[in-house]
Amino acid sequence: MSQEIVIARRFRGPPDSANGGYACGVVAEGINGGAVITLRLPPPLDHSLSLTGDGAQSRLVDGDALVGEGAAAELDLEVPTAPSLTEATEAARHYPGFDFHPFEECFVCGPHREEGDGLRIFPGRMDPDGPAAAPWTPHESLRGIDGLVDRRYVWSALDCPSYFGLLRLPMALLGRLTARIDRVPAVGERLIAMGWPLQVDGRKHHAGSALVSADGEVLASAAAVWIELGDLSA
């Protein structure tokens, strides 16, 4: 597979680069099944990129510069019990991004994005020992060619909940995302997005995330590595 890709500004995370989860979803299109995606550069917006993949490996490049690369991978991740939709809705009221958000127009978690434009996933916590969680109902604009939610948006929805699942929130960017999708959700399906901490290794913060149905079915899960740049409170 080889194709030209343009990541539209709608899919930004920081103001001038793509949301990391969305970019990982783009790279994952060159891989069959579960994948580990590593971002090497901030993915540029409104700019022609080249995506190549053979089902086992993929590369997203900007001229001679490697933006992201991926490989087929298995994910063995223990997903904690998800809160109910009612509990997730209450947890979202405590979303830290309502008080301060470095990227208020992030495609996934930006509070300044409108319904049908951004995903508006706002993970918060009520229980300090439990996962951060939020309800999410995929909008019609996310429908793929098979009638279900496009897989790029599933990868996107696994991104930011992992960050807000960290025990503290450093200024950080997504460096790597390993994900498996067991079932692609339907447009309009009521879901719970959640994230939880795994470990800290220096500047690398590891976290898990998952999309879970209202009756507890795990549709997709991921392990993320966030690279710390500085502290949000600094």
N, C-alpha and C positions, 0 to 999 in steps of 0.2 A: 504494500500500500504506500502510495506517495501522493500527497495533496497539499495545496496551499491553504493556509488557515489565517483568518483575520479575527482577532479577539476584539469584539466591539466594546466601546466604553461602558456600555450597560453593565459589563461583567467585571468592573473594577473592584479592587479591594482598597489598597492605597489609591490616592487620586490619579496616579499616572502609571499604574501597572495592574495586571489582572488579579482578581481574587485567587489565592493559591489553590484552593480546592477545585475551582473551575478549570484553572490551567492544568492541574493534575488530571482532571477528567478528559481534557483534550488529548493529552499525551497517552492516556490509557486507551484511547480509541485504536491505537496500533497494537494492542495486546488482547489476547483471548483469555477471558476469565480474570481471576484476581491478579493484582499488580502492585508493585512498589514503584512509586514515582518520586524522583528527586528533582527539585528545582534548582538550577544552577545560577540563574539570573532572574531579576524581576521580569515577568512576562510582559512585553510591551503591548499597548493598545492601538487599535486602528492602524495596524501595520502588518504587512504580508509576512507570514512565517511559513516554514516548510515542515510538514509532519511526515515522517516515514516510519513504517512498522512492518514486521513480518509475523505478528502473532505472538512472538516470544519476547521481542525487544522493540523499543520505539525511541525516536528522537524528535525533539522539536527544536529547530534551529532558526536563527536570524542571521542570514548570510553565513559567515564562518563561526558565529558565536553559538554555543550550545545553551539553549534556554532551559530545557528539561529533558530528562531521559527516564525510561521505564523498562521494567522487566517483569515477566510473569512471576508471581509469588503466591505462596499460600499464607494465609493469616490465621494464626491460632490465638485467639483473644477471648478471654473470659468476660462476657458482658454481664454487668450487674443487673439485678431486677429493676425494671423500669418503673417509674412512678406512673400513676394513672393519669389520664388526660386532665382530670380536675386538679390533681396535684401539680402537674407540669404547668398548667395555666397559672396557678398561684405562684409557682416558682419563678415564672417569667416576669411577674410583677417586680421581682427583686433583681432584674437584669442590671449588672454593673454599668453597661453601656448607656443606660439612661442618664447616669450622672456624669460620666466622662467616657468619651470614645475617640481614639486617635484617628479613626477612619469612619466618620459618621455616614458616609455614603457607600460603605462596603456592600457589595451585591448580596451577601448572605446575612450579615448581622447588623447592617447600618440602620439606625433608627430614623434616618432622614430619607429613606427610600419608601416609595408608595407601594401599596398593594398592587400586584401585577407587574411591578418593575423589579424590586428586590425580593428576596425570599422572606425577609422579616422574621428570622429565627433569633429569638432573644433569650438565651439560656441563663437562668438564674438558680439560686439555691435557697431552700428553706432549711434543710438539714446540712450542717457543715460536714457531716461524714458521708453524705449521699452525693449522687451525681448532680451536676448542673443540668437543668432540663427546660424544655419549652415545647409547646404544641406547634405543629406545622401541618398545614393543609396545602399541598401543591396546587398552584394556580394554573388555569387553563393555558396561559402563555408558556408553560413548561412542557407541554405535550410534545412527545417525539413522533417520529414517523410511524411507529408501531402502535400509537394511541396511548402509550404509557408515558410516564415522566422520562424525558431524555436523560441518559446516564450521566451526562455532564453535570446535571443539576443534582443528581444523587451524590456524586463526588463533592460537589459544592456544599451540600447540606451536612456532609461529614467533617467539614473543615473547621469552621468557627466554633461549633459546640465543643470540640476537643480543647480549644484554647480556653474557653470559659469554664471548662472542667478542671483546669489547673488550680492548685491551692492558693497560689498568688498569681497575679497577672502582670508579668513583665512586659515591657515593650519588646515584641518578638515578631518574627515572620516565619511562615511555614517553610520548612526545609525539605521535609519528606512526608509522604502519605502512603501507607500501605492499606489497601482496601479490598474487601470482598462484597459482592452484591449477590445475595441469595434470591431476592425477589425484587423486581423493579416496582415501585408503588404506582398506583393509578392516580391520575389527576383527580383532585377532590377527596382523596383518601385522608382520613384523620390519623396523623402520626405524632409520635413523640421523638424529638431529637434530644440526645443527651450526651454529656461528656464527663470524663473522670480522669484523675491524675494516675500516672503509672510510676514514673521515677524522674529524678533530676540528675543529670550528669554534666556538671559544670554549666556551660551556657546552653546546653541542650535540655529542653523540657519535653518529656515523653507523656503522651496522654492518649486515652482511648475515646472513641465516639461510636454512636450507633443510631440507627433509625429503627423505631419499634412501632408496630401497629397498636391500635387501641386495645386489642386483646392479648398483647404481649409477644407477638411474633417478631423476631429480629429479622428485619429485611436486609439490612446492610450494616457493616461494622468497619472500623478503621483504627489504625494506630498511627499517630502523628508525632513528628519531631518538630518542635518549635525552637528556633535559634534566637536567643536573647540578645537584644541590642542595648537595652537599658531599662530602667524601672519607670512605670507609668507615674509613680508618685514623685519622681525626681524633678 
